[in-house]
């Protein structure tokens, strides 16, 4: 079993809703929570991107290796862009004729070290792409395919609940301009 930390953030202020959405998705997997979701800051994003991203994190035990969970989480970052919102929302990705919008950022952290000298180490998309021998764009597409496989196994009522949460977040978002460097 792996001890993992999952973090989710959203620059639009819907990280808590995105965390609840992840819980619904995780219900189809063998992830066992150790604690509750708790708010934390994402200082790294704030410094790099010049904005503050509300962040929630939670620890789990899982039989899923951290790299495999990262691939799945990368897929959960995207939601299908409903046609009714296409005029107000810019697509982030198009795949097989389906438009996707980025809903949140989700990361997985694994415990490294021994005894008192341990720390949380983030599984990065870039290093995962290198390990798999693919581009980051191909990694996104692989991740969405993996996520679709998980959704296909979910009960219809859970799938509907996930879609309703996505739609609620997308409707509530107000377009915001990022400060460019």
CORJO-V826102 format. One record per run of one state. SS is the DSSP state (~ for helix, > for strand, _ for the rest). FROM is the first residue (numbers start at 1). TO is the last residue. If there is no record, write none. Layout:
ss = (SS;SS)
from = (FROM;FROM)
to = (TO;TO)
This chain:
ss = (_;>;_;~;_;>;_;>;_;~;_;>;_;~;_;>;_;~;_;>;_;>;_;>;_;>;_;~;_;~;_;~;_)
from = (1;2;11;15;27;31;34;38;42;43;50;54;63;66;77;78;81;83;86;93;96;98;103;105;115;117;123;125;133;136;154;156;173)
to = (1;10;14;26;30;33;37;41;42;49;53;62;65;76;77;80;82;85;92;95;97;102;104;114;116;122;124;132;135;153;155;172;181)
